[in-house]
Amino acid sequence: MNFRITTEEEPQLNLTPLIDVVFLLLIFFMVSTTFDKQSELSIDLPAADGTPVKASKIFKIEIAIDGQGHYFVNQRRLKDDNLKTLKRAIEITKADHKKIQVVISSDKNTPYQAFITAMDAAKQLGLEHVNLATKHSKD
């Protein structure tokens, strides 16, 4: 009799299908997850961390807005707070200067509409270099 000695091979576990299933589950959970957006937004605009901008030789027009929304162009109070008056004051101030930088500084309690009106006036007059003045935060 011829007896054969059979060697048993150790069973091998193929992990490739398991990895595929795990990746599919991961993709499924990522797609089906809802991201919770916070509806409450807390902003304190006037403070910023950053280095001060170097002084340049470009003519500057400063538009300041107080807490009630009153405009000041180069520290001179305007007679009223509408867009036409603000545009006229900027035109008179800029005179014949070619390169003009507008700096808008506003109180942190300034109405948002007053701030947007100042930005709109600068845009309508074709002034491209508009900066926002902030104070350096203490943090």
Backbone bond lengths (Angstrom), bond angles and torsions (degrees), N, CA, C in turn:
res aa  C-N    CA-C-N  psi(-1)  N-CA   C-N-CA  omega(-1)  CA-C   N-CA-C  phi
1 M - - - 1.428 - - 1.517 111.08 -
2 N 1.182 107.80 139.90 1.444 115.62 -177.74 1.540 108.59 -104.81
3 F 1.295 114.50 106.53 1.465 117.95 178.74 1.520 109.26 -98.57
4 R 1.296 111.50 127.89 1.460 115.89 177.54 1.523 109.18 -96.69
5 I 1.251 113.94 140.42 1.452 118.52 175.37 1.532 106.45 -95.71
6 T 1.291 113.54 116.18 1.461 117.60 -179.03 1.521 109.10 -98.30
7 T 1.255 115.10 134.42 1.455 119.69 176.37 1.521 108.43 -100.27
8 E 1.252 114.05 127.47 1.465 118.02 179.71 1.525 109.11 -86.45
9 E 1.313 114.28 131.70 1.461 118.57 177.09 1.519 108.26 -84.50
10 E 1.303 114.62 144.87 1.457 118.24 178.03 1.527 108.22 -71.93
11 P 1.310 115.71 138.62 1.472 117.72 178.82 1.530 110.52 -67.32
12 Q 1.317 115.60 141.99 1.452 120.90 179.10 1.523 109.43 -112.12
13 L 1.279 114.44 141.54 1.461 120.06 179.80 1.532 107.97 -102.42
14 N 1.296 115.98 119.51 1.451 121.23 179.67 1.526 108.37 -86.23
15 L 1.334 117.41 115.96 1.459 122.34 -175.34 1.527 113.50 -89.54
16 T 1.273 119.00 -8.38 1.467 121.36 -176.63 1.526 112.55 -59.92
17 P 1.333 120.91 -47.73 1.470 118.56 178.30 1.532 112.63 -64.97
18 L 1.343 116.67 -32.58 1.463 119.83 178.76 1.529 110.83 -66.19
19 I 1.312 116.37 -41.38 1.465 120.41 178.22 1.526 110.59 -65.33
20 D 1.312 117.43 -39.79 1.466 121.12 177.39 1.521 111.01 -60.58
21 V 1.319 117.25 -43.35 1.465 121.21 -179.93 1.527 110.08 -65.10
22 V 1.321 117.71 -41.37 1.464 120.89 179.42 1.525 110.52 -62.95
23 F 1.327 117.93 -42.60 1.468 120.43 177.84 1.522 111.86 -65.00
24 L 1.306 118.01 -38.98 1.468 120.45 177.33 1.520 110.78 -64.54
25 L 1.330 117.69 -40.64 1.464 120.38 176.78 1.527 111.04 -64.36
26 L 1.304 116.53 -40.94 1.457 120.65 178.31 1.527 111.27 -60.18
27 I 1.320 116.62 -46.73 1.465 121.02 178.61 1.520 110.57 -63.23
28 F 1.329 117.63 -40.91 1.455 121.25 179.25 1.530 111.07 -60.82
29 F 1.329 117.28 -45.59 1.460 120.08 -178.85 1.527 111.95 -70.06
30 M 1.322 116.88 -33.23 1.463 118.60 177.79 1.525 111.20 -67.40
31 V 1.312 117.17 -39.83 1.467 120.89 -178.39 1.520 111.04 -73.71
32 S 1.303 117.80 -36.61 1.461 120.48 -174.88 1.522 113.75 -85.70
33 T 1.316 118.13 -6.72 1.461 121.18 179.93 1.518 110.04 -76.12
34 T 1.314 116.44 137.08 1.460 120.71 173.68 1.512 107.89 -97.51
35 F 1.310 114.76 134.81 1.445 119.87 -179.73 1.517 108.78 -94.07
36 D 1.300 116.37 126.93 1.451 122.65 -177.02 1.522 109.28 -82.85
37 K 1.326 117.38 115.28 1.451 121.61 177.98 1.524 108.61 -95.05
38 Q 1.302 115.10 136.67 1.456 119.78 178.19 1.525 108.87 -77.31
39 S 1.307 117.08 127.55 1.458 120.61 179.80 1.518 111.74 -87.92
40 E 1.301 117.29 -11.93 1.452 121.08 -179.70 1.516 108.63 -97.43
41 L 1.315 117.13 128.92 1.452 121.72 -177.02 1.516 108.78 -124.88
42 S 1.301 117.02 124.74 1.458 121.65 -179.72 1.526 108.78 -113.25
43 I 1.326 115.71 114.37 1.459 120.08 -177.11 1.518 109.68 -126.72
44 D 1.326 115.91 134.44 1.459 121.94 173.36 1.526 106.40 -122.75
45 L 1.313 117.44 86.71 1.460 122.53 -170.34 1.526 116.89 -64.76
46 P 1.313 120.62 -39.81 1.457 117.91 -170.98 1.520 116.76 -66.88
47 A 1.317 120.48 -14.83 1.457 121.15 -179.40 1.520 110.05 -102.78
48 A 1.325 116.29 139.83 1.468 120.61 179.26 1.513 109.82 -150.08
49 D 1.312 115.74 149.19 1.457 121.68 173.77 1.506 107.49 -98.38
50 G 1.269 116.11 126.46 1.452 119.27 179.10 1.506 109.90 171.57
51 T 1.283 114.41 170.13 1.454 119.28 179.26 1.517 109.23 -87.88
52 P 1.304 117.13 140.80 1.465 119.55 178.24 1.522 110.91 -63.59
53 V 1.320 115.11 147.63 1.460 121.07 179.47 1.524 108.75 -77.07
54 K 1.324 116.09 138.75 1.459 120.17 178.56 1.517 110.15 -64.61
55 A 1.315 114.72 145.59 1.454 119.59 177.93 1.529 109.17 -67.78
56 S 1.309 115.69 135.38 1.461 119.27 -179.27 1.528 109.14 -119.58
57 K 1.311 115.42 171.45 1.456 120.85 -178.09 1.526 112.04 -93.02
58 I 1.312 116.71 12.39 1.460 121.28 177.93 1.523 108.09 -78.74
59 F 1.326 116.62 140.70 1.461 121.37 178.45 1.528 109.44 -64.64
60 K 1.319 116.23 130.23 1.463 120.64 -176.77 1.518 111.25 -108.96
61 I 1.324 113.94 137.89 1.462 121.72 171.23 1.520 106.24 -117.60
62 E 1.320 115.99 121.88 1.461 119.73 -180.00 1.524 109.06 -103.44
63 I 1.331 115.10 122.82 1.460 120.90 174.25 1.514 106.39 -105.73
64 A 1.311 116.36 113.41 1.463 121.16 179.21 1.521 108.55 -106.23
65 I 1.321 115.74 140.49 1.468 121.04 179.88 1.517 107.00 -126.98
66 D 1.340 116.43 124.73 1.462 118.67 179.79 1.528 110.74 -85.15
67 G 1.322 116.98 -178.61 1.459 122.44 -174.97 1.522 114.26 -63.17
68 Q 1.331 118.10 -22.28 1.456 121.49 179.61 1.528 112.66 -94.07
69 G 1.327 117.26 -3.89 1.460 120.60 178.40 1.516 113.79 93.03
70 H 1.333 118.27 17.86 1.468 122.11 177.73 1.525 109.04 -85.63
71 Y 1.333 115.94 139.10 1.459 121.51 -175.87 1.526 111.56 -96.19
72 F 1.345 114.53 145.90 1.453 123.65 173.46 1.522 106.31 -133.52
73 V 1.329 117.39 124.05 1.459 121.50 176.93 1.516 107.22 -108.59
74 N 1.333 115.15 117.47 1.470 122.18 -173.87 1.526 111.03 48.78
75 Q 1.301 116.00 48.82 1.470 127.06 175.24 1.526 113.97 66.63
76 R 1.323 117.21 19.57 1.464 120.48 175.32 1.515 108.40 -114.26
77 R 1.334 116.30 124.51 1.469 123.46 -177.09 1.522 109.64 -69.36
78 L 1.341 116.84 135.33 1.463 121.33 176.37 1.522 109.34 -84.21
79 K 1.339 115.92 153.43 1.465 119.58 -176.38 1.523 112.93 -68.80
80 D 1.346 117.78 -31.48 1.464 120.33 174.40 1.531 109.14 -144.61
81 D 1.316 115.90 178.04 1.463 120.29 -170.44 1.528 113.91 -112.29
82 N 1.330 117.18 34.76 1.462 117.12 179.05 1.529 110.84 -101.59
83 L 1.314 115.96 166.96 1.458 123.10 -174.04 1.527 112.34 -63.71
84 K 1.326 116.64 -39.70 1.467 120.55 -177.99 1.529 111.38 -61.53
85 T 1.316 116.34 -44.62 1.464 121.01 -179.44 1.522 110.48 -65.23
86 L 1.321 116.61 -41.50 1.461 120.79 179.82 1.528 111.23 -64.10
87 K 1.329 117.12 -43.83 1.466 120.83 178.58 1.527 110.94 -62.43
88 R 1.317 116.12 -42.01 1.475 120.11 -179.57 1.527 110.53 -64.31
89 A 1.325 117.45 -41.35 1.464 120.92 179.04 1.525 111.24 -64.46
90 I 1.317 117.28 -39.14 1.467 120.66 178.16 1.522 110.15 -66.97
91 E 1.332 117.96 -41.83 1.467 121.36 178.84 1.518 111.55 -61.50
92 I 1.337 116.55 -42.71 1.469 120.09 179.37 1.526 110.15 -66.16
93 T 1.320 117.33 -39.81 1.460 121.34 -177.93 1.522 111.91 -69.39
94 K 1.316 117.06 -39.09 1.475 118.73 -176.55 1.522 112.29 -74.73
95 A 1.320 118.26 -25.46 1.466 124.40 177.06 1.528 111.42 45.14
96 D 1.328 117.52 -117.65 1.464 121.37 -175.45 1.524 113.51 -103.73
97 H 1.293 117.81 12.69 1.466 120.04 -178.51 1.528 109.66 -71.28
98 K 1.334 115.58 138.60 1.466 120.60 -178.86 1.529 111.60 -89.20
99 K 1.318 116.25 -50.38 1.462 120.59 -179.89 1.523 108.58 -98.00
100 I 1.331 114.43 116.83 1.466 119.94 -175.75 1.514 109.12 -128.64
101 Q 1.319 115.08 136.18 1.457 121.64 175.43 1.531 107.16 -116.10
102 V 1.332 115.84 127.28 1.460 121.11 178.64 1.525 108.40 -101.45
103 V 1.323 115.66 129.18 1.458 121.43 177.22 1.520 107.44 -116.11
104 I 1.328 116.11 118.05 1.460 120.75 178.90 1.517 107.79 -102.85
105 S 1.327 115.55 119.95 1.461 120.32 176.44 1.519 107.35 -121.79
106 S 1.315 114.97 132.31 1.456 118.33 -177.36 1.514 110.43 -139.17
107 D 1.301 114.80 153.96 1.451 122.08 175.35 1.519 108.91 -67.91
108 K 1.328 117.72 152.73 1.465 118.25 -178.82 1.523 112.17 -70.46
109 N 1.317 118.45 -12.79 1.462 122.30 177.28 1.521 112.55 -99.75
110 T 1.317 117.29 10.82 1.463 121.89 -179.78 1.522 110.45 -65.42
111 P 1.331 117.62 135.55 1.467 119.16 174.80 1.528 110.14 -60.61
112 Y 1.303 116.25 139.49 1.467 122.05 -176.87 1.521 111.43 -60.56
113 Q 1.329 117.74 -35.83 1.464 120.86 -179.78 1.521 111.18 -62.63
114 A 1.326 118.12 -36.95 1.460 120.70 178.53 1.526 110.57 -64.64
115 F 1.306 117.03 -39.85 1.459 121.91 178.14 1.533 110.82 -64.93
116 I 1.328 116.91 -45.25 1.464 121.26 179.81 1.526 110.72 -65.19
117 T 1.326 118.19 -36.67 1.459 121.70 177.97 1.526 110.35 -62.61
118 A 1.323 117.45 -40.95 1.471 120.79 178.19 1.527 110.76 -64.27
119 M 1.332 116.99 -42.01 1.468 120.30 177.81 1.528 110.35 -64.57
120 D 1.325 116.77 -40.81 1.452 121.83 -179.39 1.528 111.31 -64.75
121 A 1.326 117.02 -40.65 1.464 120.74 179.47 1.524 110.42 -62.07
122 A 1.326 117.15 -43.60 1.465 120.51 179.01 1.523 110.85 -64.00
123 K 1.324 117.05 -40.02 1.468 120.57 -179.81 1.527 111.16 -67.41
124 Q 1.325 117.10 -42.64 1.465 120.24 -178.94 1.524 112.12 -64.48
125 L 1.335 116.55 -28.36 1.462 120.08 178.52 1.528 112.16 -86.76
126 G 1.325 117.67 1.33 1.457 121.51 177.06 1.513 114.41 79.50
127 L 1.317 117.55 19.31 1.467 120.90 178.87 1.521 108.78 -85.38
128 E 1.323 115.52 120.51 1.464 120.21 -172.73 1.523 113.52 -97.17
129 H 1.306 118.08 -28.42 1.464 121.49 -176.71 1.525 109.56 -92.49
130 V 1.329 115.83 88.48 1.461 121.67 -179.52 1.523 108.04 -113.80
131 N 1.326 116.08 124.79 1.458 121.88 178.67 1.518 109.39 -118.69
132 L 1.314 115.18 154.39 1.452 121.49 177.72 1.516 108.49 -109.97
133 A 1.325 116.38 125.20 1.457 120.85 -179.72 1.514 109.28 -83.85
134 T 1.325 115.49 134.50 1.458 122.02 176.85 1.511 108.82 -135.38
135 K 1.303 116.09 164.14 1.457 119.19 173.25 1.517 108.18 -100.37
136 H 1.297 116.58 155.22 1.463 121.14 -179.38 1.530 108.26 -74.39
137 S 1.311 116.19 127.63 1.460 119.51 -178.25 1.524 109.64 -72.83
138 K 1.315 115.96 153.66 1.460 121.56 -176.27 1.520 112.41 -81.60
139 D 1.333 118.37 -14.14 1.472 121.28 -176.17 1.491 110.11 -70.08
